[in-house]
Amino acid sequence: MPIDLQVGQAIATITINEPERLNALDIAGLEELLARVQEISVRNDVRVVILTGAGERAFVAGADIRAMASFDAEQGSTFGRLGHAVTRAIELMPQPVIAAVNGFALGGGCELALACDIRHASQNAVFAQPEVSLGIPPGWGGSQRLARAIGPGMAAELIYSGRRVKADEALRIGLVNAVHPLVELLPNVVGLASTIAANSPAKIRESKRLLALVQSDLESGLAAEERAFIASFPTADQREGMNAFLEKRTARFADVE
């Protein structure tokens, strides 16, 4: 899966580039994205990072459900741990990271955006954490970062219902910092990145470390989420939820015993 990287004027732009698949991420894509993030993290010539998706329809439409539907326990464990490694690596980058969300940011896509410091969206952006409809919990940090971004009550509503949130509501509830017409999204994000890059790199990094203290209990919550996600493979609910999605029908989940 191509993960493009461009660096110029102290700004690195990472583009998840498979628009025909709505930039959905599989294991290979996650591994490549992790490598790009790790590469940029140690570059002193990069002061700000922009994360976006190719095309006009999607930032990242989520994880590759067709692949996930047949995962056994070992594959589910690999996928869950890798997704957490990517989002945590983004979060821990010394440089500020801005998500330019151009279209769908569903499931893992929403979680990638949540791992960024700042989120700007296009007017056609749509966010959701629909994992429970697939028979799994959020798996790449959504249960922890969404609550920290928009509050536990609103996060509970979105995670439990799986409903989609359009750009205007995302702005209202604090999920994004700003909304722009699609053609103006990247220029506005680049403008913001340039403003940040003109400031003291050392003090920007120090400020990022200080802001991270607000989420000082994040590690234990992420660890618990990772265990719950991994335990979902394979289960009856996971199989039913993902097969129903692929077959375009309503899932039929059994009651809790």
Backbone torsions as a table, in degrees:
resi	resn	phi	psi	omega
1	MET	NA	126.0	-178.3
2	PRO	-74.6	124.2	170.8
3	ILE	-114.4	104.2	-173.8
4	ASP	-83.6	146.6	178.7
5	LEU	-133.2	127.5	173.8
6	GLN	-127.2	137.4	178.5
7	VAL	-128.5	130.3	177.0
8	GLY	-168.3	142.9	178.9
9	GLN	55.9	38.2	177.8
10	ALA	68.4	13.4	179.8
11	ILE	-118.0	128.5	174.6
12	ALA	-103.7	130.5	176.7
13	THR	-114.2	118.0	176.0
14	ILE	-100.2	123.5	-180.0
15	THR	-119.5	120.1	174.5
16	ILE	-79.6	112.1	-162.2
17	ASN	-117.9	76.0	169.4
18	GLU	-146.3	65.7	-172.3
19	PRO	-62.4	-26.3	179.6
20	GLU	-66.8	-20.2	175.4
21	ARG	-108.0	18.3	-177.2
22	LEU	55.0	30.6	176.1
23	ASN	59.4	25.9	177.6
24	ALA	-63.5	142.2	-172.7
25	LEU	-102.7	128.6	171.0
26	ASP	-107.7	-173.0	-177.0
27	ILE	-61.2	-43.6	-179.9
28	ALA	-62.4	-41.0	178.8
29	GLY	-64.8	-40.7	177.7
30	LEU	-64.5	-41.3	179.4
31	GLU	-63.1	-41.1	179.3
32	GLU	-68.9	-40.3	178.6
33	LEU	-63.4	-42.8	178.0
34	LEU	-59.8	-42.1	179.1
35	ALA	-62.4	-41.3	178.5
36	ARG	-63.7	-45.0	-179.7
37	VAL	-61.7	-45.0	179.9
38	GLN	-64.6	-37.4	178.0
39	GLU	-62.2	-44.9	-176.9
40	ILE	-72.9	-33.3	-175.1
41	SER	-57.3	-29.3	-176.4
42	VAL	-99.4	7.3	-179.6
43	ARG	-93.0	116.4	179.7
44	ASN	-76.1	-13.6	178.4
45	ASP	-83.8	-5.7	177.8
46	VAL	-103.3	121.1	-178.6
47	ARG	-103.6	-26.2	-179.0
48	VAL	-142.5	146.9	179.7
49	VAL	-122.3	136.8	173.7
50	ILE	-113.2	132.1	176.5
51	LEU	-116.1	127.0	-179.1
52	THR	-150.0	177.2	177.6
53	GLY	-118.3	152.9	179.2
54	ALA	-78.0	150.9	177.9
55	GLY	87.6	-178.7	-175.5
56	GLU	-106.0	-1.5	-172.2
57	ARG	-104.4	-26.0	-172.1
58	ALA	-151.4	139.5	164.3
59	PHE	-74.7	-71.3	167.6
60	VAL	-148.1	118.2	-176.0
61	ALA	-73.3	-5.7	177.1
62	GLY	131.4	-162.9	175.6
63	ALA	-82.2	164.8	-179.9
64	ASP	-78.1	96.7	-174.5
65	ILE	-68.6	-32.6	178.9
66	ARG	-60.6	-39.4	176.7
67	ALA	-72.8	-42.4	-176.7
68	MET	-63.9	-30.8	-173.9
69	ALA	-59.0	-27.4	-177.3
70	SER	-106.6	10.1	-178.4
71	PHE	-64.1	138.5	167.2
72	ASP	-91.3	-174.8	-175.3
73	ALA	-61.4	-40.9	-178.3
74	GLU	-67.1	-42.4	179.2
75	GLN	-66.8	-40.0	176.8
76	GLY	-62.1	-39.5	178.2
77	SER	-64.0	-45.8	179.2
78	THR	-60.0	-44.8	-176.8
79	PHE	-67.2	-44.5	-180.0
80	GLY	-63.4	-45.5	-179.5
81	ARG	-65.7	-37.6	179.8
82	LEU	-67.9	-42.5	177.1
83	GLY	-60.6	-41.8	176.6
84	HIS	-65.4	-38.5	179.5
85	ALA	-62.8	-40.0	-179.7
86	VAL	-67.3	-50.3	-177.5
87	THR	-65.5	-36.6	178.2
88	ARG	-69.4	-36.9	177.6
89	ALA	-64.3	-39.5	176.3
90	ILE	-62.9	-47.1	-177.8
91	GLU	-61.7	-35.3	-175.4
92	LEU	-91.6	1.0	176.0
93	MET	-56.0	137.8	179.0
94	PRO	-67.6	-25.0	178.6
95	GLN	-85.4	149.5	170.5
96	PRO	-62.1	142.6	180.0
97	VAL	-121.4	127.1	179.1
98	ILE	-110.6	125.4	174.2
99	ALA	-88.6	124.7	172.9
100	ALA	-102.6	96.5	-169.0
101	VAL	-91.5	103.0	-174.7
102	ASN	-107.8	79.5	179.2
103	GLY	109.8	-142.9	-174.1
104	PHE	-66.7	132.5	170.8
105	ALA	-133.7	82.6	-171.9
106	LEU	-111.5	139.7	176.7
107	GLY	56.8	-116.6	179.3
108	GLY	-59.1	-29.7	177.1
109	GLY	-66.1	-42.3	175.9
110	CYS	-63.8	-39.4	-179.0
111	GLU	-67.4	-35.7	174.5
112	LEU	-63.0	-44.2	179.0
113	ALA	-63.0	-39.9	180.0
114	LEU	-65.0	-27.0	178.7
115	ALA	-73.9	-14.9	179.3
116	CYS	-81.4	158.4	-179.2
117	ASP	-72.3	-37.4	-173.7
118	ILE	-135.7	142.6	179.3
119	ARG	-127.8	121.5	170.3
120	HIS	-115.3	142.8	-174.5
121	ALA	-125.9	154.0	169.5
122	SER	-82.6	163.5	-178.8
123	GLN	-64.8	-21.5	179.1
124	ASN	-95.1	9.7	-179.0
125	ALA	-68.2	145.1	177.3
126	VAL	-138.3	129.0	-179.1
127	PHE	-114.4	149.0	173.6
128	ALA	-167.9	153.5	168.2
129	GLN	-119.8	82.0	-171.8
130	PRO	-92.6	18.2	-170.8
131	GLU	-58.5	-37.2	-176.0
132	VAL	-63.0	-24.5	176.2
133	SER	-73.5	-13.1	178.0
134	LEU	-102.3	3.7	177.9
135	GLY	81.7	21.4	178.1
136	ILE	-137.9	162.4	171.7
137	PRO	-88.3	170.8	170.6
138	PRO	-52.1	143.1	-170.7
139	GLY	-123.9	-8.3	-178.1
140	TRP	-123.9	31.8	175.4
141	GLY	106.6	1.0	-175.0
142	GLY	-62.6	-37.5	-177.3
143	SER	-65.8	-26.2	-177.6
144	GLN	-95.0	-48.1	-174.0
145	ARG	-76.2	-32.7	179.5
146	LEU	-65.0	-43.4	178.6
147	ALA	-62.7	-36.1	179.0
148	ARG	-71.8	-28.8	-178.5
149	ALA	-80.6	-41.3	-171.4
150	ILE	-124.4	2.9	-179.7
151	GLY	95.5	149.8	-174.6
152	PRO	-65.7	-34.0	-178.3
153	GLY	-66.2	-49.7	179.3
154	MET	-67.8	-37.5	177.2
155	ALA	-61.7	-41.6	178.7
156	ALA	-60.8	-43.8	179.2
157	GLU	-59.6	-46.6	-175.9
158	LEU	-70.1	-39.4	-179.1
159	ILE	-72.1	-43.5	-178.0
160	TYR	-68.5	-36.4	-177.5
161	SER	-89.8	-29.2	-175.5
162	GLY	71.8	11.7	-174.2
163	ARG	-70.7	157.3	-177.9
164	ARG	-90.5	143.9	-177.9
165	VAL	-118.4	120.6	178.2
166	LYS	-79.9	170.0	-171.3
167	ALA	-58.1	-40.9	-177.0
168	ASP	-64.9	-40.6	177.3
169	GLU	-70.3	-37.9	178.0
170	ALA	-58.5	-38.9	177.0
171	LEU	-67.9	-42.3	-177.5
172	ARG	-63.7	-37.7	-176.2
173	ILE	-91.5	0.2	176.1
174	GLY	87.9	13.4	178.6
175	LEU	-73.9	-30.8	176.0
176	VAL	-126.5	158.6	179.9
177	ASN	-85.0	-31.4	-176.1
178	ALA	-159.6	157.7	177.0
179	VAL	-126.3	137.1	-177.5
180	HIS	-133.4	155.1	166.7
181	PRO	-54.9	147.0	-173.8
182	LEU	-52.0	-45.4	-176.5
183	VAL	-69.5	-17.3	-178.9
184	GLU	-99.9	-4.8	-175.3
185	LEU	-61.1	-59.4	-174.9
186	LEU	-64.8	-41.8	175.8
187	PRO	-58.8	-38.8	178.3
188	ASN	-67.9	-39.8	179.1
189	VAL	-67.4	-41.1	176.8
190	VAL	-62.8	-38.7	177.1
191	GLY	-61.4	-43.9	177.3
192	LEU	-63.9	-43.8	179.0
193	ALA	-60.4	-39.2	179.0
194	SER	-65.5	-38.7	177.0
195	THR	-62.3	-44.9	179.2
196	ILE	-65.0	-42.3	-176.9
197	ALA	-64.6	-21.8	180.0
198	ALA	-78.3	-11.8	-179.1
199	ASN	-89.8	174.7	-177.0
200	SER	-60.9	114.8	179.0
201	PRO	-59.4	-40.3	-178.9
202	ALA	-63.7	-41.9	-177.0
203	LYS	-78.8	-26.9	171.9
204	ILE	-64.1	-45.3	179.6
205	ARG	-65.1	-39.3	177.7
206	GLU	-65.1	-41.1	178.2
207	SER	-63.0	-37.6	178.0
208	LYS	-64.0	-40.5	177.6
209	ARG	-63.2	-38.5	179.8
210	LEU	-68.5	-41.8	178.5
211	LEU	-63.3	-30.7	179.8
212	ALA	-65.4	-22.4	179.8
213	LEU	-66.2	-22.7	177.9
214	VAL	-62.4	-28.6	-177.1
215	GLN	-109.8	41.7	-170.2
216	SER	-65.4	-21.2	179.4
217	ASP	-97.4	15.1	-175.1
218	LEU	-63.3	-38.0	-174.2
219	GLU	-57.0	-46.1	-177.3
220	SER	-66.5	-38.1	178.1
221	GLY	-66.2	-41.0	178.4
222	LEU	-65.2	-39.0	179.0
223	ALA	-63.2	-41.5	179.0
224	ALA	-65.9	-40.6	178.8
225	GLU	-64.1	-43.0	179.9
226	GLU	-59.0	-43.1	179.4
227	ARG	-63.9	-40.8	-179.5
228	ALA	-66.8	-40.0	179.3
229	PHE	-63.9	-47.7	-178.1
230	ILE	-61.5	-39.3	-178.8
231	ALA	-67.1	-12.0	-179.5
232	SER	-78.4	-10.4	-176.8
233	PHE	-113.5	127.6	-18.6
234	PRO	-93.0	139.1	174.3
235	THR	-130.1	165.8	-179.5
236	ALA	-60.9	-41.8	-179.3
237	ASP	-65.6	-40.7	178.7
238	GLN	-62.9	-45.0	179.1
239	ARG	-62.6	-47.6	-178.4
240	GLU	-64.5	-46.2	-177.0
241	GLY	-62.3	-45.4	-176.7
242	MET	-76.3	-37.0	175.9
243	ASN	-65.4	-38.6	177.4
244	ALA	-62.8	-41.1	178.0
245	PHE	-60.5	-48.5	-177.6
246	LEU	-67.2	-31.4	-180.0
247	GLU	-89.9	0.8	177.4
248	LYS	57.5	48.7	176.5
249	ARG	-133.9	168.0	177.7
250	THR	-76.8	131.4	179.7
251	ALA	-71.3	147.2	178.0
252	ARG	-118.0	96.8	-178.1
253	PHE	-91.3	140.4	177.1
254	ALA	-76.7	155.2	175.7
255	ASP	-65.8	155.5	175.6
256	VAL	-68.6	131.2	-178.9
257	GLU	-83.3	NA	NA
